[in-house]
């Protein structure tokens, strides 16, 4: 797939490490997520929104996001986007997650699949307080 190990980053990407310091785990292949649509919350120079937080969608968060102008639940077939549902995992922008946290609406986070650069926006303690482990 790439000519370097995930930890090396490369091709303008940040090294693929999670917030716990280990290798970045996949977030979701169905729906296919990530800025690079590789199933992981990888990031790089092109990802100005830092789509780095692997979250588990809830109806409450989807409504909150829609109220803030980012409708994640409505399908946009012209962009190959089927819309998200509660229970779907998705790579969310770090600033959107922080905004939801501050509003008391933050969805759960998969720490192993959340990119380390997220820590530039959100504290590890806040992420851990919303952590969920997936099988």
N, C-alpha and C positions, 0 to 999 in steps of 0.2 A: 504494500500500500504506500508507504513512505520510505525514504532512504535513510532514515535515522530512527533511533529508539524513541518511544513516546516521551521519555524524560528530556531528550535533547531539544524538543520543540521543532525548530527548523521551518523553512518556508514562511518566515514571518510570524511563526507561532510562538507563544510562550511555552516554556517547558510544561509538559502535561503531568503536573503534580496536584494532589488534592489538598484541602485545607488541613488535613492531618499529617501531611508530609509524605504520604505514600503515592503510588502510581494512581493516576486518575482512572476511576472505574467508569464504564458506560452508564449513561443516564437512561436512554430509551431508544429502542429501534422501532417501536410501534406505539405512538407516532414517532417518526424519525425526527430527532431533535438535534440541537447544537447549531451554532452559527455556521459551521461548515457542513451541516447536515451529515455528520459522521456518527451520530448517536452519543457523542460525548460533549461535555461543556468546555471544549477547547476554545482558546481565544488567541488572538494575534492582532497585528497592527490594524487590520481591516475592521475588526470588531469594536467599533467605538462605543457600543452599548454594553460591553462586557456581559455577554450572555453566558454567565459562568456558574450560576446557582442551580443545582439540580433540585427541583421541587416536585412535590406531589400535589397536583391541583385539587382544590376544593371548590364547591359551589360558591362559598363565601368569598374566596379570593378572586374567582373568575368575575363575580359581580363587582367587586372592588376595582379590579383592573379595568373593566369596561367603563365604570364610572369615572375613571381617570384618563379615558381616551384610548385605552389599549384593549380592544375587544379580542380576546383570545378564544372565545367560544363559537363565534360565527365562522362557518366555513368560507374560504376564499379559494374556490377551485382553480381560478385563473392563476393562482400562485402555488398550486399544489398543496394547499393548506386545508385540512379537513375539519378544523376547529378542535378545541380541546374540551374534555369532559372531566368531571371529578374523578380522581384516581389516576389520571394520566400523569406521567412524569415528563418534565419539560425543562430545558435550560433557560432560566429566567435572567433578565438583566439584574445585576447586583443592586443598582440604584432603585429599581422597582421593588425588589424584595425588601430593601431598607425602608422605602416609603411605606410598604404594607406593614412592616414591623412597627414603625412609628405610629401607624393608625390602628394597631391591634388586629391586623388581618393577615399576617404573614403565614404562608403555607409551610408545611413540614419540608425539611431539607434532608437530602441524602448526602451526608458529609463525604463519603468515599468518592462520590461522583461530582462534587463541587470543586471547581478549580481554585487553586491557591491564591490567584490574584484577587479573588473575592475579598480577601482579608485587607485589601487596600480601602474597601468601602464599608465592610461589616466586621464586627469583632467575632472571634472564634466562640466566645462565650454566648453571644446572641445566636449564632448558628447552632451551637450545641443545644441551646434551650428549645430549639425547634427540630431537633434531629429525629429521624426515623430510620430504622434499619430495614432493608428489604432483603428478602430471601433470594 
